[in-house]
Amino acid sequence: SSELTQDPAVSVALGQTVRITCQGDSLRSYYASWYQQKPGQAPVLVIYGKNNRPSGIPDRFSGSSSGNTASLTITGAQAEDEADYYCNSRDSSGNLVVFGGGTKLTVL
Amino acid sequence: QVQLQQSGPGLVKPSQTLSLTCAISGDSVSSNSAAWNWIRQSPSRGLEWLGRTYYRSKWYNDYAVSVKSRITINPDTSKNQFSLQLNSVTPEDTAVYYCARDEGAVAGLYYYYYMDVWGKGTTVTVSS
């Protein structure tokens, strides 16, 4: 079982805004990072830290955190955003790495 | 530009040892800020972190509880790479295995870590 909990699936209409959440006690001390994974590809970092985007990630991706919940928001979702999204952080001890179970995003 | 190149067999027999290598270019396995991770993914488990090695004046390793008794991750400074060995494999170890670089920082009261560079993945099947 994962110490980070994500909804298994979320859908959004093309051009609308969607929020994907990640819950866990360790998120009170650590910011989550977020990864996008498309079929047959390695995960790609899309958000890290308080709200940082690696070079090349569109600014429609943003991150936020409150209490034990981290959120990834896509403002104006595009068809190419359809993918699995994973959050990642440390466990409660701070020593081990954990991933959420992943959220499958469908763009309608 | 940092790149990770994975290598190793795609088929391992049950009870044997799974061995993979991740060669680093553009960074050093002895970096004082990065950690070098192995992660795997199977349809039933999603992304599962296996362990990491990192250098902070000396070498450290952390391993996931689920594989701690069977796993070894070693750095090789002469070749600037790191390796994964997973012993006594079963079909449950069938997965795509990834290596990844992990960086960290602090922002106010929060720490954060992120895996910004990934290998392409190696599909490993455990079967006789």
gemmi code that builds the backbone of each chain (N, CA, C; Angstrom):
import gemmi

chains = {
    "A": [
        ("SER", (0.851, -1.201, 0.000), (0.000, 0.000, 0.000), (0.882, 1.246, 0.000)),
        ("SER", (0.379, 2.314, -0.630), (1.146, 3.536, -0.753), (0.799, 4.470, 0.378)),
        ("GLU", (1.778, 5.251, 0.828), (1.520, 6.269, 1.835), (0.981, 7.530, 1.216)),
        ("LEU", (0.915, 7.584, -0.108), (0.329, 8.702, -0.827), (-0.881, 8.178, -1.594)),
        ("THR", (-2.017, 8.847, -1.424), (-3.267, 8.379, -1.997), (-3.737, 9.297, -3.114)),
        ("GLN", (-4.013, 8.712, -4.268), (-4.543, 9.445, -5.411), (-5.840, 8.794, -5.878)),
        ("ASP", (-6.718, 9.589, -6.466), (-7.895, 9.040, -7.124), (-7.442, 8.251, -8.345)),
        ("PRO", (-8.020, 7.079, -8.578), (-7.551, 6.257, -9.705), (-7.785, 6.887, -11.069)),
        ("ALA", (-8.877, 7.628, -11.214), (-9.208, 8.168, -12.532), (-9.942, 9.493, -12.397)),
        ("VAL", (-9.645, 10.373, -13.334), (-10.284, 11.692, -13.410), (-10.489, 12.005, -14.881)),
        ("SER", (-11.568, 12.700, -15.182), (-11.779, 13.130, -16.566), (-12.039, 14.627, -16.610)),
        ("VAL", (-11.740, 15.203, -17.774), (-11.913, 16.647, -17.965), (-12.293, 16.905, -19.413)),
        ("ALA", (-13.152, 17.874, -19.632), (-13.486, 18.262, -20.999), (-12.342, 19.080, -21.585)),
        ("LEU", (-12.147, 18.935, -22.857), (-11.087, 19.669, -23.552), (-11.200, 21.163, -23.267)),
        ("GLY", (-10.099, 21.756, -22.842), (-10.052, 23.186, -22.586), (-10.475, 23.591, -21.176)),
        ("GLN", (-10.982, 22.650, -20.408), (-11.396, 22.959, -19.042), (-10.253, 22.719, -18.056)),
        ("THR", (-10.527, 23.025, -16.806), (-9.523, 22.908, -15.752), (-9.767, 21.665, -14.919)),
        ("VAL", (-8.695, 20.985, -14.580), (-8.804, 19.766, -13.769), (-7.764, 19.810, -12.660)),
        ("ARG", (-8.152, 19.295, -11.508), (-7.243, 19.195, -10.367), (-7.082, 17.727, -9.996)),
        ("ILE", (-5.849, 17.311, -9.875), (-5.510, 15.952, -9.451), (-4.863, 16.054, -8.067)),
        ("THR", (-5.367, 15.282, -7.122), (-4.891, 15.429, -5.751), (-4.110, 14.213, -5.268)),
        ("CYS", (-3.333, 14.471, -4.218), (-2.460, 13.461, -3.611), (-2.476, 13.724, -2.111)),
        ("GLN", (-2.855, 12.721, -1.337), (-2.957, 12.910, 0.108), (-1.974, 12.010, 0.854)),
        ("GLY", (-1.399, 12.562, 1.909), (-0.492, 11.773, 2.742), (0.046, 12.610, 3.883)),
        ("ASP", (0.300, 11.965, 5.005), (0.771, 12.693, 6.180), (2.115, 13.373, 5.928)),
        ("SER", (2.972, 12.738, 5.135), (4.299, 13.311, 4.908), (4.230, 14.623, 4.134)),
        ("LEU", (3.098, 14.895, 3.481), (2.962, 16.124, 2.706), (2.810, 17.350, 3.602)),
        ("ARG", (2.720, 17.140, 4.899), (2.740, 18.275, 5.836), (4.167, 18.806, 6.010)),
        ("SER", (5.143, 17.998, 5.589), (6.546, 18.394, 5.741), (7.304, 18.462, 4.420)),
        ("TYR", (6.795, 17.792, 3.411), (7.468, 17.716, 2.122), (6.521, 18.130, 1.001)),
        ("TYR", (7.036, 18.932, 0.082), (6.280, 19.185, -1.139), (6.316, 17.920, -2.005)),
        ("ALA", (5.210, 17.686, -2.692), (5.185, 16.576, -3.646), (5.808, 17.002, -4.964)),
        ("SER", (6.284, 16.014, -5.711), (6.596, 16.243, -7.108), (5.611, 15.434, -7.935)),
        ("TRP", (5.404, 15.878, -9.177), (4.388, 15.269, -10.034), (5.020, 14.831, -11.349)),
        ("TYR", (4.557, 13.680, -11.825), (5.086, 13.082, -13.035), (3.943, 12.723, -13.980)),
        ("GLN", (4.183, 12.961, -15.252), (3.260, 12.552, -16.306), (3.848, 11.344, -17.009)),
        ("GLN", (3.022, 10.337, -17.217), (3.499, 9.164, -17.938), (2.502, 8.765, -19.005)),
        ("LYS", (3.002, 8.699, -20.235), (2.195, 8.238, -21.358), (2.557, 6.801, -21.667)),
        ("PRO", (1.659, 6.067, -22.315), (1.898, 4.629, -22.544), (3.222, 4.347, -23.230)),
        ("GLY", (3.948, 3.411, -22.654), (5.206, 2.991, -23.246), (6.370, 3.932, -23.021)),
        ("GLN", (6.174, 4.985, -22.214), (7.228, 5.966, -21.983), (7.590, 6.033, -20.512)),
        ("ALA", (8.786, 6.538, -20.260), (9.191, 6.788, -18.882), (8.438, 7.998, -18.325)),
        ("PRO", (8.283, 8.050, -17.024), (7.655, 9.240, -16.424), (8.462, 10.502, -16.716)),
        ("VAL", (7.746, 11.622, -16.782), (8.350, 12.933, -17.008), (7.940, 13.849, -15.866)),
        ("LEU", (8.922, 14.517, -15.267), (8.653, 15.464, -14.192), (7.917, 16.668, -14.748)),
        ("VAL", (6.783, 17.031, -14.113), (6.048, 18.210, -14.583), (5.969, 19.316, -13.533)),
        ("ILE", (5.991, 18.963, -12.253), (5.937, 19.962, -11.184), (6.788, 19.467, -10.020)),
        ("TYR", (7.552, 20.388, -9.405), (8.311, 20.046, -8.205), (8.403, 21.258, -7.287)),
        ("GLY", (8.668, 20.977, -6.016), (8.770, 22.063, -5.054), (7.427, 22.730, -4.826)),
        ("LYS", (7.471, 23.996, -4.427), (6.232, 24.703, -4.133), (5.357, 24.797, -5.385)),
        ("ASN", (5.936, 25.174, -6.498), (5.218, 25.235, -7.776), (6.227, 25.553, -8.870)),
        ("ASN", (7.112, 24.622, -9.120), (8.160, 24.807, -10.114), (7.947, 23.873, -11.293)),
        ("ARG", (8.143, 24.407, -12.494), (8.026, 23.615, -13.711), (9.389, 23.468, -14.374)),
        ("PRO", (9.767, 22.245, -14.715), (11.013, 22.082, -15.471), (10.889, 22.765, -16.827)),
        ("SER", (12.013, 23.042, -17.403), (12.036, 23.629, -18.731), (11.271, 22.742, -19.713)),
        ("GLY", (10.412, 23.368, -20.520), (9.673, 22.634, -21.530), (8.285, 22.203, -21.102)),
        ("ILE", (7.968, 22.344, -19.822), (6.630, 21.986, -19.352), (5.724, 23.206, -19.502)),
        ("PRO", (4.574, 23.062, -20.164), (3.697, 24.215, -20.390), (3.196, 24.844, -19.094)),
        ("ASP", (2.942, 26.146, -19.143), (2.522, 26.838, -17.922), (1.076, 26.558, -17.545)),
        ("ARG", (0.374, 25.741, -18.305), (-0.960, 25.322, -17.872), (-0.883, 24.320, -16.720)),
        ("PHE", (0.311, 23.779, -16.451), (0.522, 22.884, -15.315), (0.966, 23.717, -14.106)),
        ("SER", (0.304, 23.516, -12.982), (0.703, 24.196, -11.760), (0.485, 23.283, -10.562)),
        ("GLY", (1.163, 23.614, -9.473), (1.060, 22.805, -8.268), (0.735, 23.652, -7.060)),
        ("SER", (0.115, 23.019, -6.068), (-0.188, 23.698, -4.820), (-0.230, 22.657, -3.710)),
        ("SER", (-0.247, 23.167, -2.482), (-0.241, 22.262, -1.328), (-0.972, 22.900, -0.168)),
        ("SER", (-1.734, 22.101, 0.576), (-2.428, 22.577, 1.758), (-2.591, 21.413, 2.716)),
        ("GLY", (-2.033, 21.590, 3.913), (-2.126, 20.509, 4.902), (-1.497, 19.236, 4.384)),
        ("ASN", (-2.275, 18.161, 4.352), (-1.745, 16.868, 3.918), (-2.084, 16.565, 2.464)),
        ("THR", (-2.460, 17.581, 1.708), (-2.886, 17.367, 0.323), (-2.088, 18.236, -0.651)),
        ("ALA", (-1.543, 17.571, -1.658), (-0.894, 18.265, -2.766), (-1.798, 18.154, -3.987)),
        ("SER", (-1.768, 19.175, -4.813), (-2.628, 19.205, -5.994), (-1.834, 19.581, -7.233)),
        ("LEU", (-2.171, 18.939, -8.316), (-1.678, 19.292, -9.642), (-2.875, 19.817, -10.424)),
        ("THR", (-2.759, 21.021, -10.932), (-3.846, 21.628, -11.692), (-3.412, 21.819, -13.138)),
        ("ILE", (-4.283, 21.427, -14.042), (-4.071, 21.690, -15.464), (-5.171, 22.644, -15.894)),
        ("THR", (-4.757, 23.855, -16.275), (-5.706, 24.908, -16.649), (-5.798, 24.962, -18.169)),
        ("GLY", (-6.952, 24.574, -18.697), (-7.091, 24.490, -20.146), (-6.480, 23.190, -20.668)),
        ("ALA", (-7.047, 22.062, -20.224), (-6.467, 20.762, -20.578), (-6.501, 20.533, -22.086)),
        ("GLN", (-5.431, 19.958, -22.580), (-5.301, 19.646, -24.005), (-5.347, 18.137, -24.207)),
        ("ALA", (-5.617, 17.730, -25.415), (-5.702, 16.293, -25.701), (-4.409, 15.575, -25.343)),
        ("GLU", (-3.285, 16.264, -25.539), (-1.989, 15.628, -25.265), (-1.699, 15.493, -23.769)),
        ("ASP", (-2.577, 16.045, -22.937), (-2.392, 15.899, -21.488), (-2.971, 14.584, -20.973)),
        ("GLU", (-3.675, 13.871, -21.822), (-4.221, 12.577, -21.417), (-3.073, 11.624, -21.113)),
        ("ALA", (-3.012, 11.164, -19.876), (-1.869, 10.383, -19.398), (-2.146, 9.923, -17.976)),
        ("ASP", (-1.225, 9.155, -17.435), (-1.230, 8.829, -16.011), (-0.366, 9.855, -15.284)),
        ("TYR", (-0.828, 10.260, -14.112), (-0.092, 11.235, -13.307), (0.192, 10.639, -11.930)),
        ("TYR", (1.445, 10.765, -11.511), (1.883, 10.216, -10.231), (2.462, 11.325, -9.360)),
        ("CYS", (2.124, 11.284, -8.081), (2.802, 12.144, -7.118), (3.892, 11.339, -6.422)),
        ("ASN", (4.820, 12.056, -5.814), (6.000, 11.434, -5.222), (6.504, 12.301, -4.089)),
        ("SER", (6.915, 11.680, -3.026), (7.488, 12.443, -1.916), (8.267, 11.473, -1.043)),
        ("ARG", (8.529, 11.883, 0.172), (9.156, 10.991, 1.144), (8.083, 10.353, 2.002)),
        ("ASP", (8.436, 9.275, 2.690), (7.499, 8.678, 3.634), (7.537, 9.465, 4.941)),
        ("SER", (6.770, 9.022, 5.908), (6.651, 9.758, 7.160), (7.987, 9.885, 7.889)),
        ("SER", (8.878, 8.911, 7.700), (10.177, 8.968, 8.367), (11.124, 9.940, 7.679)),
        ("GLY", (10.831, 10.254, 6.437), (11.681, 11.141, 5.665), (12.824, 10.447, 4.959)),
        ("ASN", (13.009, 9.166, 5.213), (14.147, 8.463, 4.636), (13.823, 7.746, 3.336)),
        ("LEU", (12.613, 7.306, 3.169), (12.263, 6.470, 2.027), (11.379, 7.242, 1.060)),
        ("VAL", (11.427, 6.812, -0.189), (10.692, 7.476, -1.261), (9.384, 6.740, -1.496)),
        ("VAL", (8.327, 7.481, -1.710), (7.033, 6.857, -1.993), (6.385, 7.520, -3.202)),
        ("PHE", (5.631, 6.731, -3.936), (4.814, 7.210, -5.035), (3.349, 6.996, -4.703)),
        ("GLY", (2.514, 7.878, -5.184), (1.096, 7.625, -5.149), (0.739, 6.535, -6.144)),
        ("GLY", (-0.493, 6.055, -6.039), (-0.926, 4.973, -6.908), (-1.202, 5.388, -8.344)),
        ("GLY", (-1.217, 6.690, -8.584), (-1.420, 7.174, -9.947), (-2.861, 7.534, -10.238)),
        ("THR", (-3.044, 8.538, -11.095), (-4.364, 8.974, -11.556), (-4.377, 8.960, -13.068)),
        ("LYS", (-5.324, 8.242, -13.631), (-5.457, 8.213, -15.087), (-6.344, 9.369, -15.502)),
        ("LEU", (-5.783, 10.308, -16.265), (-6.532, 11.470, -16.728), (-7.038, 11.226, -18.139)),
        ("THR", (-8.342, 11.367, -18.304), (-8.966, 11.279, -19.622), (-9.441, 12.662, -20.026)),
        ("VAL", (-9.068, 13.093, -21.222), (-9.519, 14.374, -21.765), (-10.621, 14.094, -22.773)),
        ("LEU", (-11.813, 14.570, -22.460), (-12.990, 14.252, -23.278), (-13.175, 15.236, -24.420)),
    ],
    "B": [
        ("GLN", (23.618, 18.262, -20.564), (22.350, 17.544, -20.404), (22.618, 16.168, -19.786)),
        ("VAL", (21.983, 15.894, -18.692), (22.195, 14.627, -18.001), (21.386, 13.539, -18.683)),
        ("GLN", (22.018, 12.399, -18.897), (21.332, 11.255, -19.483), (21.676, 9.996, -18.709)),
        ("LEU", (20.717, 9.093, -18.664), (20.906, 7.801, -18.007), (20.657, 6.696, -19.023)),
        ("GLN", (21.637, 5.794, -19.156), (21.544, 4.712, -20.126), (21.496, 3.390, -19.384)),
        ("GLN", (20.378, 2.695, -19.517), (20.205, 1.432, -18.813), (20.662, 0.258, -19.663)),
        ("SER", (21.147, -0.767, -18.997), (21.519, -1.993, -19.701), (21.306, -3.182, -18.774)),
        ("GLY", (21.118, -4.347, -19.382), (20.920, -5.565, -18.610), (19.961, -6.500, -19.307)),
        ("PRO", (19.923, -7.750, -18.875), (19.077, -8.749, -19.531), (17.599, -8.522, -19.314)),
        ("GLY", (16.826, -8.912, -20.322), (15.385, -8.757, -20.237), (14.665, -9.997, -19.734)),
        ("LEU", (15.405, -11.070, -19.550), (14.800, -12.318, -19.095), (15.663, -12.907, -17.984)),
        ("VAL", (15.033, -13.224, -16.871), (15.738, -13.809, -15.731), (14.926, -15.013, -15.245)),
        ("LYS", (15.614, -16.069, -14.897), (14.915, -17.263, -14.420), (14.535, -17.110, -12.946)),
        ("PRO", (13.438, -17.722, -12.548), (13.058, -17.692, -11.131), (14.182, -18.208, -10.247)),
        ("SER", (14.311, -17.585, -9.090), (15.307, -17.860, -8.045), (16.681, -17.265, -8.366)),
        ("GLN", (16.871, -16.753, -9.565), (18.163, -16.175, -9.913), (18.214, -14.691, -9.557)),
        ("THR", (19.303, -14.035, -9.951), (19.519, -12.631, -9.603), (19.303, -11.739, -10.814)),
        ("LEU", (18.492, -10.730, -10.621), (18.266, -9.700, -11.638), (19.357, -8.649, -11.484)),
        ("SER", (20.055, -8.335, -12.571), (21.138, -7.343, -12.517), (20.963, -6.325, -13.633)),
        ("LEU", (20.921, -5.057, -13.274), (20.805, -3.961, -14.230), (21.832, -2.890, -13.897)),
        ("THR", (22.239, -2.164, -14.929), (23.205, -1.083, -14.762), (22.648, 0.192, -15.371)),
        ("CYS", (22.985, 1.311, -14.754), (22.562, 2.620, -15.238), (23.795, 3.501, -15.373)),
        ("ALA", (24.177, 3.803, -16.594), (25.353, 4.629, -16.863), (24.952, 6.090, -16.927)),
        ("ILE", (25.728, 6.933, -16.250), (25.406, 8.356, -16.123), (26.306, 9.174, -17.037)),
        ("SER", (25.713, 10.098, -17.775), (26.492, 11.087, -18.530), (25.972, 12.466, -18.178)),
        ("GLY", (26.878, 13.410, -18.025), (26.511, 14.778, -17.702), (26.413, 15.077, -16.217)),
        ("ASP", (26.646, 14.105, -15.382), (26.657, 14.279, -13.927), (27.573, 13.195, -13.373)),
        ("SER", (27.754, 13.210, -12.058), (28.631, 12.240, -11.422), (27.866, 11.416, -10.400)),
        ("VAL", (28.126, 10.121, -10.378), (27.507, 9.271, -9.369), (27.944, 9.716, -7.969)),
        ("SER", (29.066, 10.404, -7.868), (29.583, 10.898, -6.582), (29.093, 12.296, -6.251)),
        ("SER", (28.125, 12.790, -6.990), (27.559, 14.116, -6.721), (27.149, 14.253, -5.254)),
        ("ASN", (27.403, 15.430, -4.697), (27.003, 15.691, -3.311), (25.574, 16.191, -3.178)),
        ("SER", (24.861, 16.304, -4.294), (23.481, 16.787, -4.218), (22.468, 15.797, -4.785)),
        ("ALA", (22.908, 14.893, -5.628), (21.970, 13.956, -6.268), (21.939, 12.619, -5.548)),
        ("ALA", (20.856, 11.896, -5.752), (20.767, 10.487, -5.356), (20.361, 9.701, -6.588)),
        ("TRP", (20.747, 8.437, -6.613), (20.568, 7.613, -7.812), (19.666, 6.445, -7.457)),
        ("ASN", (18.527, 6.405, -8.139), (17.421, 5.543, -7.732), (17.115, 4.452, -8.759)),
        ("TRP", (16.503, 3.387, -8.234), (15.862, 2.381, -9.077), (14.384, 2.330, -8.713)),
        ("ILE", (13.555, 2.320, -9.754), (12.102, 2.278, -9.622), (11.600, 1.221, -10.587)),
        ("ARG", (10.543, 0.542, -10.249), (9.969, -0.407, -11.191), (8.466, -0.165, -11.307)),
        ("GLN", (7.918, -0.728, -12.377), (6.500, -0.535, -12.651), (5.912, -1.791, -13.264)),
        ("SER", (4.908, -2.296, -12.622), (4.138, -3.390, -13.194), (2.680, -2.960, -13.201)),
        ("PRO", (1.865, -3.572, -14.074), (0.457, -3.148, -14.142), (-0.251, -3.222, -12.795)),
        ("SER", (0.131, -4.164, -11.973), (-0.577, -4.345, -10.702), (-0.083, -3.424, -9.603)),
        ("ARG", (1.086, -2.785, -9.822), (1.674, -2.024, -8.709), (1.914, -0.555, -8.994)),
        ("GLY", (1.736, -0.101, -10.238), (2.091, 1.283, -10.510), (3.589, 1.474, -10.323)),
        ("LEU", (4.006, 2.697, -10.004), (5.430, 2.980, -9.788), (5.806, 2.557, -8.373)),
        ("GLU", (6.837, 1.773, -8.279), (7.318, 1.290, -6.978), (8.795, 1.636, -6.833)),
        ("TRP", (9.107, 2.467, -5.884), (10.495, 2.817, -5.610), (11.187, 1.646, -4.938)),
        ("LEU", (12.376, 1.296, -5.410), (13.108, 0.160, -4.871), (14.256, 0.573, -3.952)),
        ("GLY", (14.957, 1.616, -4.320), (16.076, 2.011, -3.486), (16.947, 3.053, -4.173)),
        ("ARG", (17.978, 3.510, -3.448), (18.849, 4.545, -3.982), (20.217, 4.463, -3.341)),
        ("THR", (21.181, 5.057, -4.013), (22.509, 5.225, -3.470), (22.902, 6.683, -3.632)),
        ("TYR", (23.657, 7.202, -2.687), (24.082, 8.596, -2.800), (25.315, 8.832, -1.940)),
        ("TYR", (26.033, 9.890, -2.298), (27.302, 10.198, -1.648), (27.194, 11.550, -0.925)),
        ("ARG", (27.424, 11.515, 0.361), (27.471, 12.732, 1.182), (28.668, 12.578, 2.124)),
        ("SER", (29.828, 12.748, 1.598), (31.105, 12.500, 2.289), (31.386, 11.004, 2.464)),
        ("LYS", (30.371, 10.199, 2.461), (30.508, 8.744, 2.378), (29.272, 8.217, 1.656)),
        ("TRP", (29.307, 6.940, 1.312), (28.194, 6.354, 0.564), (27.074, 5.881, 1.486)),
        ("TYR", (25.856, 6.142, 1.027), (24.659, 5.702, 1.730), (23.765, 4.935, 0.767)),
        ("ASN", (22.947, 4.055, 1.324), (21.906, 3.355, 0.590), (20.621, 3.368, 1.405)),
        ("ASP", (19.502, 3.508, 0.708), (18.188, 3.323, 1.316), (17.429, 2.353, 0.427)),
        ("TYR", (16.684, 1.448, 1.061), (15.951, 0.441, 0.313), (14.499, 0.382, 0.771)),
        ("ALA", (13.617, 0.092, -0.159), (12.208, -0.110, 0.184), (12.057, -1.344, 1.064)),
        ("VAL", (11.140, -1.250, 2.004), (10.908, -2.354, 2.934), (10.547, -3.638, 2.187)),
        ("SER", (9.809, -3.476, 1.090), (9.288, -4.641, 0.361), (10.379, -5.499, -0.259)),
        ("VAL", (11.553, -4.917, -0.521), (12.632, -5.672, -1.176), (13.928, -5.636, -0.389)),
        ("LYS", (13.915, -5.090, 0.804), (15.141, -4.816, 1.557), (16.025, -6.039, 1.749)),
        ("SER", (15.417, -7.207, 1.894), (16.205, -8.412, 2.145), (16.853, -8.973, 0.882)),
        ("ARG", (16.474, -8.455, -0.288), (16.922, -9.045, -1.556), (17.686, -8.089, -2.455)),
        ("ILE", (17.797, -6.818, -2.073), (18.286, -5.811, -3.014), (19.660, -5.279, -2.610)),
        ("THR", (20.463, -4.973, -3.638), (21.717, -4.253, -3.439), (21.845, -3.245, -4.566)),
        ("ILE", (22.131, -1.998, -4.219), (22.423, -0.950, -5.202), (23.837, -0.473, -4.934)),
        ("ASN", (24.672, -0.548, -5.954), (26.081, -0.182, -5.793), (26.495, 0.891, -6.779)),
        ("PRO", (27.249, 1.875, -6.317), (27.851, 2.835, -7.240), (29.158, 2.282, -7.797)),
        ("ASP", (29.490, 2.691, -8.995), (30.775, 2.344, -9.609), (31.393, 3.652, -10.089)),
        ("THR", (32.284, 4.204, -9.284), (32.840, 5.518, -9.601), (33.782, 5.460, -10.807)),
        ("SER", (34.409, 4.327, -11.029), (35.346, 4.219, -12.151), (34.629, 4.300, -13.490)),
        ("LYS", (33.375, 3.844, -13.530), (32.599, 3.871, -14.766), (31.463, 4.895, -14.724)),
        ("ASN", (31.359, 5.623, -13.630), (30.286, 6.604, -13.437), (28.917, 5.984, -13.703)),
        ("GLN", (28.604, 4.962, -12.965), (27.340, 4.260, -13.128), (26.922, 3.659, -11.798)),
        ("PHE", (25.718, 3.151, -11.745), (25.273, 2.429, -10.566), (24.450, 1.228, -10.996)),
        ("SER", (24.352, 0.270, -10.124), (23.748, -0.992, -10.505), (22.677, -1.428, -9.511)),
        ("LEU", (21.832, -2.298, -10.000), (20.784, -2.915, -9.198), (20.979, -4.420, -9.232)),
        ("GLN", (20.961, -5.036, -8.072), (20.906, -6.496, -7.995), (19.716, -6.868, -7.123)),
        ("LEU", (18.860, -7.712, -7.649), (17.708, -8.190, -6.909), (17.768, -9.711, -6.904)),
        ("ASN", (17.919, -10.272, -5.722), (18.126, -11.706, -5.600), (16.813, -12.475, -5.509)),
        ("SER", (16.919, -13.762, -5.750), (15.799, -14.694, -5.534), (14.507, -14.195, -6.174)),
        ("VAL", (14.597, -13.869, -7.448), (13.432, -13.284, -8.110), (12.341, -14.322, -8.341)),
        ("THR", (11.121, -13.815, -8.408), (9.937, -14.615, -8.733), (9.204, -13.905, -9.862)),
        ("PRO", (8.179, -14.538, -10.418), (7.404, -13.855, -11.465), (6.813, -12.518, -11.000)),
        ("GLU", (6.635, -12.344, -9.689), (6.141, -11.068, -9.171), (7.119, -9.917, -9.408)),
        ("ASP", (8.355, -10.242, -9.714), (9.365, -9.207, -9.992), (9.377, -8.794, -11.460)),
        ("THR", (8.529, -9.390, -12.248), (8.400, -8.986, -13.653), (7.861, -7.563, -13.714)),
        ("ALA", (8.586, -6.680, -14.394), (8.224, -5.264, -14.416), (9.128, -4.527, -15.389)),
        ("VAL", (8.784, -3.266, -15.635), (9.704, -2.347, -16.296), (10.513, -1.663, -15.196)),
        ("TYR", (11.823, -1.713, -15.315), (12.711, -1.136, -14.320), (13.313, 0.158, -14.863)),
        ("TYR", (13.252, 1.204, -14.048), (13.803, 2.505, -14.416), (14.888, 2.922, -13.420)),
        ("CYS", (15.895, 3.617, -13.924), (16.797, 4.338, -13.037), (16.459, 5.818, -13.145)),
        ("ALA", (16.743, 6.574, -12.100), (16.396, 8.002, -12.094), (17.289, 8.772, -11.140)),
        ("ARG", (17.568, 10.027, -11.497), (18.295, 10.941, -10.612), (17.296, 11.690, -9.740)),
        ("ASP", (17.661, 11.865, -8.492), (16.824, 12.500, -7.491), (17.599, 13.679, -6.927)),
        ("GLU", (17.010, 14.871, -7.009), (17.612, 16.058, -6.420), (16.696, 16.561, -5.323)),
        ("GLY", (17.247, 17.342, -4.396), (16.427, 17.859, -3.323), (16.813, 19.266, -2.949)),
        ("ALA", (15.900, 19.950, -2.240), (16.155, 21.307, -1.789), (15.176, 21.620, -0.660)),
        ("VAL", (15.301, 22.807, -0.123), (14.391, 23.241, 0.930), (13.796, 24.577, 0.530)),
        ("ALA", (12.520, 24.762, 0.804), (11.823, 26.013, 0.531), (11.050, 26.385, 1.793)),
        ("GLY", (11.552, 27.350, 2.537), (10.898, 27.711, 3.782), (10.936, 26.559, 4.767)),
        ("LEU", (9.785, 26.127, 5.208), (9.699, 25.038, 6.179), (9.583, 23.666, 5.520)),
        ("TYR", (9.538, 23.634, 4.198), (9.315, 22.385, 3.485), (10.586, 21.930, 2.785)),
        ("TYR", (10.809, 20.635, 2.825), (11.790, 20.008, 1.968), (11.069, 19.525, 0.715)),
        ("TYR", (11.819, 19.371, -0.368), (11.246, 18.739, -1.546), (12.313, 18.013, -2.334)),
        ("TYR", (11.882, 16.955, -2.964), (12.752, 16.109, -3.769), (12.052, 15.822, -5.079)),
        ("TYR", (12.830, 15.602, -6.112), (12.218, 15.354, -7.408), (13.169, 14.548, -8.271)),
        ("MET", (12.585, 13.712, -9.078), (13.356, 12.879, -10.011), (13.255, 13.516, -11.389)),
        ("ASP", (14.316, 14.215, -11.755), (14.247, 15.027, -12.971), (14.830, 14.351, -14.205)),
        ("VAL", (15.562, 13.281, -14.025), (16.133, 12.565, -15.168), (15.862, 11.074, -14.978)),
        ("TRP", (15.331, 10.460, -16.025), (14.971, 9.034, -15.978), (15.638, 8.290, -17.123)),
        ("GLY", (15.969, 7.039, -16.870), (16.342, 6.167, -17.969), (15.106, 5.776, -18.768)),
        ("LYS", (15.324, 5.137, -19.889), (14.210, 4.789, -20.775), (13.408, 3.581, -20.289)),
        ("GLY", (13.988, 2.840, -19.370), (13.297, 1.673, -18.846), (13.777, 0.379, -19.482)),
        ("THR", (13.811, -0.659, -18.690), (14.169, -1.993, -19.157), (13.069, -2.955, -18.732)),
        ("THR", (12.487, -3.638, -19.700), (11.468, -4.633, -19.376), (12.153, -5.922, -18.955)),
        ("VAL", (11.873, -6.353, -17.751), (12.463, -7.580, -17.226), (11.343, -8.575, -16.951)),
        ("THR", (11.464, -9.728, -17.541), (10.511, -10.812, -17.336), (11.176, -11.924, -16.549)),
        ("VAL", (10.512, -12.368, -15.516), (11.021, -13.487, -14.725), (10.233, -14.725, -15.131)),
        ("SER", (10.907, -15.625, -15.793), (10.242, -16.816, -16.306), (11.281, -17.884, -16.612)),
        ("SER", (10.869, -19.112, -16.454), (11.776, -20.220, -16.780), (11.689, -20.574, -18.258)),
    ],
}
model = gemmi.Model(1)
for chain_id, residues in chains.items():
    chain = gemmi.Chain(chain_id)
    for i, (resn, *xyz) in enumerate(residues, 1):
        res = gemmi.Residue()
        res.name, res.seqid = resn, gemmi.SeqId(i, " ")
        for name, pos in zip(("N", "CA", "C"), xyz):
            atom = gemmi.Atom()
            atom.name, atom.element = name, gemmi.Element(name[0])
            atom.pos, atom.b_iso = gemmi.Position(*pos), 0.0
            res.add_atom(atom)
        chain.add_residue(res)
    model.add_chain(chain)
structure = gemmi.Structure()
structure.add_model(model)
structure.setup_entities()
